[in-house]
Amino acid sequence: YGNVPYLYLYNNFTEPLKAYRVGLQYQHRFGDSFFVRPIFLYEYEEYIPSEYRNKFNVQLIVTKRF
């Protein structure tokens, strides 16, 4: 957990791009100290002005608590 610093500079030659995201995540505990969290994310992102692409992101996070 934390912050990521961002600095946006816009002028007449650049413009911000858009991205739309939707995702699912679930967490399950095994025993007293293991957690498994699968994540599925779909993103519809603008990579150049007025040009979009579909992206799928799948993650599996395993955590041990001690």
PyMOL Python script that loads the backbone (N, CA, C, O; Angstrom):
from pymol import cmd

cmd.read_pdbstr("""\
ATOM      1  N   TYR A   1       0.843  -1.160   0.000  1.00  0.00           N
ATOM      2  CA  TYR A   1       0.000   0.000   0.000  1.00  0.00           C
ATOM      3  C   TYR A   1       0.896   1.234   0.000  1.00  0.00           C
ATOM      4  O   TYR A   1       1.914   1.274   0.691  1.00  0.00           O
ATOM      5  N   GLY A   2       0.516   2.214  -0.764  1.00  0.00           N
ATOM      6  CA  GLY A   2       1.327   3.424  -0.817  1.00  0.00           C
ATOM      7  C   GLY A   2       0.838   4.327  -1.917  1.00  0.00           C
ATOM      8  O   GLY A   2      -0.227   4.113  -2.496  1.00  0.00           O
ATOM      9  N   ASN A   3       1.613   5.320  -2.193  1.00  0.00           N
ATOM     10  CA  ASN A   3       1.253   6.292  -3.217  1.00  0.00           C
ATOM     11  C   ASN A   3       2.270   6.256  -4.345  1.00  0.00           C
ATOM     12  O   ASN A   3       3.457   6.012  -4.132  1.00  0.00           O
ATOM     13  N   VAL A   4       1.778   6.505  -5.540  1.00  0.00           N
ATOM     14  CA  VAL A   4       2.648   6.632  -6.701  1.00  0.00           C
ATOM     15  C   VAL A   4       2.545   8.076  -7.165  1.00  0.00           C
ATOM     16  O   VAL A   4       1.458   8.534  -7.518  1.00  0.00           O
ATOM     17  N   PRO A   5       3.646   8.792  -7.169  1.00  0.00           N
ATOM     18  CA  PRO A   5       3.568  10.195  -7.585  1.00  0.00           C
ATOM     19  C   PRO A   5       3.361  10.313  -9.094  1.00  0.00           C
ATOM     20  O   PRO A   5       3.990   9.602  -9.878  1.00  0.00           O
ATOM     21  N   TYR A   6       2.491  11.201  -9.476  1.00  0.00           N
ATOM     22  CA  TYR A   6       2.229  11.464 -10.888  1.00  0.00           C
ATOM     23  C   TYR A   6       2.410  12.951 -11.145  1.00  0.00           C
ATOM     24  O   TYR A   6       2.065  13.787 -10.310  1.00  0.00           O
ATOM     25  N   LEU A   7       2.945  13.260 -12.289  1.00  0.00           N
ATOM     26  CA  LEU A   7       3.078  14.646 -12.717  1.00  0.00           C
ATOM     27  C   LEU A   7       2.567  14.717 -14.144  1.00  0.00           C
ATOM     28  O   LEU A   7       3.139  14.101 -15.044  1.00  0.00           O
ATOM     29  N   TYR A   8       1.513  15.450 -14.352  1.00  0.00           N
ATOM     30  CA  TYR A   8       0.936  15.582 -15.682  1.00  0.00           C
ATOM     31  C   TYR A   8       1.253  16.956 -16.233  1.00  0.00           C
ATOM     32  O   TYR A   8       0.970  17.971 -15.597  1.00  0.00           O
ATOM     33  N   LEU A   9       1.834  16.984 -17.398  1.00  0.00           N
ATOM     34  CA  LEU A   9       2.117  18.235 -18.096  1.00  0.00           C
ATOM     35  C   LEU A   9       1.417  18.183 -19.448  1.00  0.00           C
ATOM     36  O   LEU A   9       1.699  17.305 -20.263  1.00  0.00           O
ATOM     37  N   TYR A  10       0.524  19.103 -19.680  1.00  0.00           N
ATOM     38  CA  TYR A  10      -0.194  19.156 -20.947  1.00  0.00           C
ATOM     39  C   TYR A  10       0.105  20.469 -21.638  1.00  0.00           C
ATOM     40  O   TYR A  10       0.231  21.516 -21.004  1.00  0.00           O
ATOM     41  N   ASN A  11       0.213  20.390 -22.933  1.00  0.00           N
ATOM     42  CA  ASN A  11       0.350  21.603 -23.738  1.00  0.00           C
ATOM     43  C   ASN A  11      -0.532  21.439 -24.967  1.00  0.00           C
ATOM     44  O   ASN A  11      -1.380  20.547 -24.988  1.00  0.00           O
ATOM     45  N   ASN A  12      -0.364  22.250 -25.967  1.00  0.00           N
ATOM     46  CA  ASN A  12      -1.222  22.178 -27.145  1.00  0.00           C
ATOM     47  C   ASN A  12      -0.956  20.939 -27.991  1.00  0.00           C
ATOM     48  O   ASN A  12      -1.759  20.620 -28.868  1.00  0.00           O
ATOM     49  N   PHE A  13       0.140  20.235 -27.755  1.00  0.00           N
ATOM     50  CA  PHE A  13       0.487  19.073 -28.569  1.00  0.00           C
ATOM     51  C   PHE A  13       0.099  17.746 -27.918  1.00  0.00           C
ATOM     52  O   PHE A  13       0.131  16.711 -28.585  1.00  0.00           O
ATOM     53  N   THR A  14      -0.266  17.747 -26.645  1.00  0.00           N
ATOM     54  CA  THR A  14      -0.645  16.516 -25.965  1.00  0.00           C
ATOM     55  C   THR A  14      -2.029  16.649 -25.362  1.00  0.00           C
ATOM     56  O   THR A  14      -2.516  17.753 -25.118  1.00  0.00           O
ATOM     57  N   GLU A  15      -2.651  15.509 -25.127  1.00  0.00           N
ATOM     58  CA  GLU A  15      -3.948  15.490 -24.459  1.00  0.00           C
ATOM     59  C   GLU A  15      -4.037  14.215 -23.628  1.00  0.00           C
ATOM     60  O   GLU A  15      -3.402  13.218 -23.973  1.00  0.00           O
ATOM     61  N   PRO A  16      -4.809  14.219 -22.540  1.00  0.00           N
ATOM     62  CA  PRO A  16      -4.916  13.017 -21.707  1.00  0.00           C
ATOM     63  C   PRO A  16      -5.658  11.899 -22.446  1.00  0.00           C
ATOM     64  O   PRO A  16      -6.583  12.166 -23.213  1.00  0.00           O
ATOM     65  N   LEU A  17      -5.253  10.661 -22.217  1.00  0.00           N
ATOM     66  CA  LEU A  17      -5.899   9.503 -22.814  1.00  0.00           C
ATOM     67  C   LEU A  17      -6.859   8.894 -21.805  1.00  0.00           C
ATOM     68  O   LEU A  17      -6.701   9.078 -20.599  1.00  0.00           O
ATOM     69  N   LYS A  18      -7.856   8.167 -22.300  1.00  0.00           N
ATOM     70  CA  LYS A  18      -8.889   7.593 -21.443  1.00  0.00           C
ATOM     71  C   LYS A  18      -8.676   6.097 -21.280  1.00  0.00           C
ATOM     72  O   LYS A  18      -8.120   5.443 -22.162  1.00  0.00           O
ATOM     73  N   ALA A  19      -9.113   5.562 -20.161  1.00  0.00           N
ATOM     74  CA  ALA A  19      -9.096   4.124 -19.916  1.00  0.00           C
ATOM     75  C   ALA A  19     -10.299   3.777 -19.046  1.00  0.00           C
ATOM     76  O   ALA A  19     -10.598   4.471 -18.074  1.00  0.00           O
ATOM     77  N   TYR A  20     -10.983   2.696 -19.408  1.00  0.00           N
ATOM     78  CA  TYR A  20     -12.139   2.219 -18.655  1.00  0.00           C
ATOM     79  C   TYR A  20     -11.818   0.818 -18.171  1.00  0.00           C
ATOM     80  O   TYR A  20     -11.377  -0.022 -18.955  1.00  0.00           O
ATOM     81  N   ARG A  21     -12.036   0.551 -16.871  1.00  0.00           N
ATOM     82  CA  ARG A  21     -11.657  -0.724 -16.273  1.00  0.00           C
ATOM     83  C   ARG A  21     -12.814  -1.314 -15.470  1.00  0.00           C
ATOM     84  O   ARG A  21     -13.616  -0.602 -14.864  1.00  0.00           O
ATOM     85  N   VAL A  22     -12.862  -2.626 -15.492  1.00  0.00           N
ATOM     86  CA  VAL A  22     -13.773  -3.357 -14.613  1.00  0.00           C
ATOM     87  C   VAL A  22     -13.057  -4.650 -14.236  1.00  0.00           C
ATOM     88  O   VAL A  22     -12.377  -5.257 -15.062  1.00  0.00           O
ATOM     89  N   GLY A  23     -13.216  -5.060 -12.990  1.00  0.00           N
ATOM     90  CA  GLY A  23     -12.491  -6.253 -12.563  1.00  0.00           C
ATOM     91  C   GLY A  23     -13.185  -6.988 -11.442  1.00  0.00           C
ATOM     92  O   GLY A  23     -14.113  -6.485 -10.809  1.00  0.00           O
ATOM     93  N   LEU A  24     -12.703  -8.196 -11.217  1.00  0.00           N
ATOM     94  CA  LEU A  24     -13.194  -9.037 -10.137  1.00  0.00           C
ATOM     95  C   LEU A  24     -12.002  -9.520  -9.329  1.00  0.00           C
ATOM     96  O   LEU A  24     -10.951  -9.846  -9.882  1.00  0.00           O
ATOM     97  N   GLN A  25     -12.175  -9.561  -8.027  1.00  0.00           N
ATOM     98  CA  GLN A  25     -11.157 -10.170  -7.182  1.00  0.00           C
ATOM     99  C   GLN A  25     -11.833 -10.883  -6.020  1.00  0.00           C
ATOM    100  O   GLN A  25     -12.926 -10.518  -5.587  1.00  0.00           O
ATOM    101  N   TYR A  26     -11.154 -11.902  -5.534  1.00  0.00           N
ATOM    102  CA  TYR A  26     -11.673 -12.738  -4.473  1.00  0.00           C
ATOM    103  C   TYR A  26     -10.490 -13.127  -3.586  1.00  0.00           C
ATOM    104  O   TYR A  26      -9.370 -13.278  -4.074  1.00  0.00           O
ATOM    105  N   GLN A  27     -10.733 -13.287  -2.301  1.00  0.00           N
ATOM    106  CA  GLN A  27      -9.667 -13.725  -1.397  1.00  0.00           C
ATOM    107  C   GLN A  27     -10.160 -14.901  -0.583  1.00  0.00           C
ATOM    108  O   GLN A  27     -11.266 -14.882  -0.042  1.00  0.00           O
ATOM    109  N   HIS A  28      -9.323 -15.928  -0.504  1.00  0.00           N
ATOM    110  CA  HIS A  28      -9.667 -17.128   0.268  1.00  0.00           C
ATOM    111  C   HIS A  28      -8.512 -17.442   1.216  1.00  0.00           C
ATOM    112  O   HIS A  28      -7.344 -17.372   0.836  1.00  0.00           O
ATOM    113  N   ARG A  29      -8.856 -17.785   2.446  1.00  0.00           N
ATOM    114  CA  ARG A  29      -7.831 -18.109   3.442  1.00  0.00           C
ATOM    115  C   ARG A  29      -7.700 -19.616   3.568  1.00  0.00           C
ATOM    116  O   ARG A  29      -8.698 -20.333   3.649  1.00  0.00           O
ATOM    117  N   PHE A  30      -6.444 -20.097   3.583  1.00  0.00           N
ATOM    118  CA  PHE A  30      -6.128 -21.496   3.828  1.00  0.00           C
ATOM    119  C   PHE A  30      -5.420 -21.581   5.170  1.00  0.00           C
ATOM    120  O   PHE A  30      -4.347 -21.005   5.351  1.00  0.00           O
ATOM    121  N   GLY A  31      -6.017 -22.296   6.103  1.00  0.00           N
ATOM    122  CA  GLY A  31      -5.434 -22.399   7.432  1.00  0.00           C
ATOM    123  C   GLY A  31      -5.478 -21.061   8.140  1.00  0.00           C
ATOM    124  O   GLY A  31      -6.401 -20.271   7.941  1.00  0.00           O
ATOM    125  N   ASP A  32      -4.469 -20.810   8.974  1.00  0.00           N
ATOM    126  CA  ASP A  32      -4.431 -19.555   9.729  1.00  0.00           C
ATOM    127  C   ASP A  32      -3.563 -18.492   9.092  1.00  0.00           C
ATOM    128  O   ASP A  32      -3.609 -17.334   9.507  1.00  0.00           O
ATOM    129  N   SER A  33      -2.764 -18.856   8.085  1.00  0.00           N
ATOM    130  CA  SER A  33      -1.783 -17.864   7.651  1.00  0.00           C
ATOM    131  C   SER A  33      -1.605 -17.704   6.143  1.00  0.00           C
ATOM    132  O   SER A  33      -0.812 -16.862   5.722  1.00  0.00           O
ATOM    133  N   PHE A  34      -2.304 -18.468   5.320  1.00  0.00           N
ATOM    134  CA  PHE A  34      -2.137 -18.328   3.874  1.00  0.00           C
ATOM    135  C   PHE A  34      -3.392 -17.744   3.242  1.00  0.00           C
ATOM    136  O   PHE A  34      -4.510 -18.134   3.580  1.00  0.00           O
ATOM    137  N   PHE A  35      -3.197 -16.808   2.326  1.00  0.00           N
ATOM    138  CA  PHE A  35      -4.289 -16.189   1.575  1.00  0.00           C
ATOM    139  C   PHE A  35      -3.978 -16.311   0.085  1.00  0.00           C
ATOM    140  O   PHE A  35      -2.839 -16.118  -0.340  1.00  0.00           O
ATOM    141  N   VAL A  36      -4.989 -16.630  -0.688  1.00  0.00           N
ATOM    142  CA  VAL A  36      -4.865 -16.681  -2.142  1.00  0.00           C
ATOM    143  C   VAL A  36      -5.881 -15.703  -2.708  1.00  0.00           C
ATOM    144  O   VAL A  36      -7.063 -15.758  -2.369  1.00  0.00           O
ATOM    145  N   ARG A  37      -5.415 -14.802  -3.575  1.00  0.00           N
ATOM    146  CA  ARG A  37      -6.294 -13.788  -4.145  1.00  0.00           C
ATOM    147  C   ARG A  37      -6.175 -13.794  -5.674  1.00  0.00           C
ATOM    148  O   ARG A  37      -5.207 -13.253  -6.210  1.00  0.00           O
ATOM    149  N   PRO A  38      -7.135 -14.393  -6.384  1.00  0.00           N
ATOM    150  CA  PRO A  38      -7.142 -14.276  -7.841  1.00  0.00           C
ATOM    151  C   PRO A  38      -7.801 -12.957  -8.258  1.00  0.00           C
ATOM    152  O   PRO A  38      -8.777 -12.515  -7.652  1.00  0.00           O
ATOM    153  N   ILE A  39      -7.251 -12.345  -9.298  1.00  0.00           N
ATOM    154  CA  ILE A  39      -7.752 -11.060  -9.801  1.00  0.00           C
ATOM    155  C   ILE A  39      -7.887 -11.168 -11.316  1.00  0.00           C
ATOM    156  O   ILE A  39      -6.987 -11.663 -11.995  1.00  0.00           O
ATOM    157  N   PHE A  40      -9.006 -10.704 -11.834  1.00  0.00           N
ATOM    158  CA  PHE A  40      -9.235 -10.626 -13.272  1.00  0.00           C
ATOM    159  C   PHE A  40      -9.663  -9.208 -13.602  1.00  0.00           C
ATOM    160  O   PHE A  40     -10.592  -8.684 -12.987  1.00  0.00           O
ATOM    161  N   LEU A  41      -9.002  -8.581 -14.558  1.00  0.00           N
ATOM    162  CA  LEU A  41      -9.278  -7.190 -14.903  1.00  0.00           C
ATOM    163  C   LEU A  41      -9.405  -7.053 -16.412  1.00  0.00           C
ATOM    164  O   LEU A  41      -8.558  -7.541 -17.160  1.00  0.00           O
ATOM    165  N   TYR A  42     -10.469  -6.387 -16.859  1.00  0.00           N
ATOM    166  CA  TYR A  42     -10.654  -6.035 -18.266  1.00  0.00           C
ATOM    167  C   TYR A  42     -10.488  -4.526 -18.389  1.00  0.00           C
ATOM    168  O   TYR A  42     -11.024  -3.767 -17.581  1.00  0.00           O
ATOM    169  N   GLU A  43      -9.749  -4.100 -19.394  1.00  0.00           N
ATOM    170  CA  GLU A  43      -9.504  -2.674 -19.588  1.00  0.00           C
ATOM    171  C   GLU A  43      -9.706  -2.317 -21.061  1.00  0.00           C
ATOM    172  O   GLU A  43      -9.214  -3.006 -21.954  1.00  0.00           O
ATOM    173  N   TYR A  44     -10.423  -1.251 -21.291  1.00  0.00           N
ATOM    174  CA  TYR A  44     -10.622  -0.697 -22.633  1.00  0.00           C
ATOM    175  C   TYR A  44      -9.880   0.629 -22.638  1.00  0.00           C
ATOM    176  O   TYR A  44     -10.376   1.620 -22.103  1.00  0.00           O
ATOM    177  N   GLU A  45      -8.704   0.654 -23.234  1.00  0.00           N
ATOM    178  CA  GLU A  45      -7.847   1.818 -23.098  1.00  0.00           C
ATOM    179  C   GLU A  45      -7.576   2.490 -24.436  1.00  0.00           C
ATOM    180  O   GLU A  45      -7.498   1.849 -25.484  1.00  0.00           O
ATOM    181  N   GLU A  46      -7.437   3.794 -24.354  1.00  0.00           N
ATOM    182  CA  GLU A  46      -7.094   4.609 -25.508  1.00  0.00           C
ATOM    183  C   GLU A  46      -5.570   4.722 -25.533  1.00  0.00           C
ATOM    184  O   GLU A  46      -4.981   5.301 -24.621  1.00  0.00           O
ATOM    185  N   TYR A  47      -4.928   4.177 -26.563  1.00  0.00           N
ATOM    186  CA  TYR A  47      -3.468   4.202 -26.590  1.00  0.00           C
ATOM    187  C   TYR A  47      -2.919   5.330 -27.448  1.00  0.00           C
ATOM    188  O   TYR A  47      -1.787   5.764 -27.236  1.00  0.00           O
ATOM    189  N   ILE A  48      -3.687   5.810 -28.399  1.00  0.00           N
ATOM    190  CA  ILE A  48      -3.437   7.083 -29.083  1.00  0.00           C
ATOM    191  C   ILE A  48      -4.805   7.727 -29.218  1.00  0.00           C
ATOM    192  O   ILE A  48      -5.808   7.016 -29.158  1.00  0.00           O
ATOM    193  N   PRO A  49      -4.894   9.030 -29.395  1.00  0.00           N
ATOM    194  CA  PRO A  49      -6.223   9.663 -29.440  1.00  0.00           C
ATOM    195  C   PRO A  49      -7.160   8.991 -30.448  1.00  0.00           C
ATOM    196  O   PRO A  49      -6.819   8.814 -31.618  1.00  0.00           O
ATOM    197  N   SER A  50      -8.338   8.626 -29.967  1.00  0.00           N
ATOM    198  CA  SER A  50      -9.422   7.999 -30.739  1.00  0.00           C
ATOM    199  C   SER A  50      -9.109   6.587 -31.215  1.00  0.00           C
ATOM    200  O   SER A  50      -9.830   6.072 -32.069  1.00  0.00           O
ATOM    201  N   GLU A  51      -8.071   5.941 -30.705  1.00  0.00           N
ATOM    202  CA  GLU A  51      -7.757   4.548 -31.024  1.00  0.00           C
ATOM    203  C   GLU A  51      -7.743   3.754 -29.720  1.00  0.00           C
ATOM    204  O   GLU A  51      -6.971   4.052 -28.809  1.00  0.00           O
ATOM    205  N   TYR A  52      -8.603   2.743 -29.640  1.00  0.00           N
ATOM    206  CA  TYR A  52      -8.756   1.966 -28.410  1.00  0.00           C
ATOM    207  C   TYR A  52      -8.314   0.519 -28.621  1.00  0.00           C
ATOM    208  O   TYR A  52      -8.291   0.017 -29.744  1.00  0.00           O
ATOM    209  N   ARG A  53      -7.961  -0.141 -27.508  1.00  0.00           N
ATOM    210  CA  ARG A  53      -7.632  -1.566 -27.541  1.00  0.00           C
ATOM    211  C   ARG A  53      -8.170  -2.225 -26.276  1.00  0.00           C
ATOM    212  O   ARG A  53      -8.398  -1.566 -25.261  1.00  0.00           O
ATOM    213  N   ASN A  54      -8.368  -3.536 -26.359  1.00  0.00           N
ATOM    214  CA  ASN A  54      -8.845  -4.330 -25.231  1.00  0.00           C
ATOM    215  C   ASN A  54      -7.652  -4.979 -24.551  1.00  0.00           C
ATOM    216  O   ASN A  54      -6.755  -5.498 -25.215  1.00  0.00           O
ATOM    217  N   LYS A  55      -7.645  -4.948 -23.221  1.00  0.00           N
ATOM    218  CA  LYS A  55      -6.589  -5.599 -22.450  1.00  0.00           C
ATOM    219  C   LYS A  55      -7.222  -6.446 -21.360  1.00  0.00           C
ATOM    220  O   LYS A  55      -8.189  -6.034 -20.719  1.00  0.00           O
ATOM    221  N   PHE A  56      -6.664  -7.634 -21.155  1.00  0.00           N
ATOM    222  CA  PHE A  56      -7.067  -8.508 -20.070  1.00  0.00           C
ATOM    223  C   PHE A  56      -5.862  -8.711 -19.162  1.00  0.00           C
ATOM    224  O   PHE A  56      -4.748  -8.920 -19.643  1.00  0.00           O
ATOM    225  N   ASN A  57      -6.078  -8.652 -17.865  1.00  0.00           N
ATOM    226  CA  ASN A  57      -5.015  -8.819 -16.894  1.00  0.00           C
ATOM    227  C   ASN A  57      -5.479  -9.841 -15.870  1.00  0.00           C
ATOM    228  O   ASN A  57      -6.555  -9.698 -15.289  1.00  0.00           O
ATOM    229  N   VAL A  58      -4.670 -10.877 -15.645  1.00  0.00           N
ATOM    230  CA  VAL A  58      -4.980 -11.914 -14.668  1.00  0.00           C
ATOM    231  C   VAL A  58      -3.809 -12.003 -13.702  1.00  0.00           C
ATOM    232  O   VAL A  58      -2.654 -12.082 -14.119  1.00  0.00           O
ATOM    233  N   GLN A  59      -4.114 -11.988 -12.407  1.00  0.00           N
ATOM    234  CA  GLN A  59      -3.076 -12.078 -11.380  1.00  0.00           C
ATOM    235  C   GLN A  59      -3.498 -13.111 -10.346  1.00  0.00           C
ATOM    236  O   GLN A  59      -4.684 -13.329 -10.101  1.00  0.00           O
ATOM    237  N   LEU A  60      -2.505 -13.732  -9.754  1.00  0.00           N
ATOM    238  CA  LEU A  60      -2.738 -14.637  -8.636  1.00  0.00           C
ATOM    239  C   LEU A  60      -1.755 -14.249  -7.553  1.00  0.00           C
ATOM    240  O   LEU A  60      -0.545 -14.408  -7.716  1.00  0.00           O
ATOM    241  N   ILE A  61      -2.276 -13.739  -6.441  1.00  0.00           N
ATOM    242  CA  ILE A  61      -1.436 -13.266  -5.333  1.00  0.00           C
ATOM    243  C   ILE A  61      -1.558 -14.247  -4.176  1.00  0.00           C
ATOM    244  O   ILE A  61      -2.658 -14.543  -3.708  1.00  0.00           O
ATOM    245  N   VAL A  62      -0.417 -14.745  -3.724  1.00  0.00           N
ATOM    246  CA  VAL A  62      -0.366 -15.649  -2.573  1.00  0.00           C
ATOM    247  C   VAL A  62       0.349 -14.919  -1.449  1.00  0.00           C
ATOM    248  O   VAL A  62       1.457 -14.417  -1.635  1.00  0.00           O
ATOM    249  N   THR A  63      -0.288 -14.858  -0.270  1.00  0.00           N
ATOM    250  CA  THR A  63       0.246 -14.126   0.873  1.00  0.00           C
ATOM    251  C   THR A  63       0.340 -15.061   2.077  1.00  0.00           C
ATOM    252  O   THR A  63      -0.555 -15.870   2.319  1.00  0.00           O
ATOM    253  N   LYS A  64       1.425 -14.941   2.819  1.00  0.00           N
ATOM    254  CA  LYS A  64       1.571 -15.661   4.088  1.00  0.00           C
ATOM    255  C   LYS A  64       1.637 -14.644   5.218  1.00  0.00           C
ATOM    256  O   LYS A  64       2.491 -13.757   5.217  1.00  0.00           O
ATOM    257  N   ARG A  65       0.761 -14.774   6.152  1.00  0.00           N
ATOM    258  CA  ARG A  65       0.720 -13.899   7.314  1.00  0.00           C
ATOM    259  C   ARG A  65       1.510 -14.535   8.452  1.00  0.00           C
ATOM    260  O   ARG A  65       1.352 -15.726   8.720  1.00  0.00           O
ATOM    261  N   PHE A  66       2.357 -13.759   9.123  1.00  0.00           N
ATOM    262  CA  PHE A  66       3.105 -14.278  10.268  1.00  0.00           C
ATOM    263  C   PHE A  66       3.236 -13.230  11.339  1.00  0.00           C
ATOM    264  O   PHE A  66       3.837 -13.486  12.382  1.00  0.00           O
TER     265      PHE A  66
END
""", "prot")
cmd.dss("prot")
cmd.show_as("cartoon", "prot")
cmd.util.cbc("prot")
cmd.orient("prot")
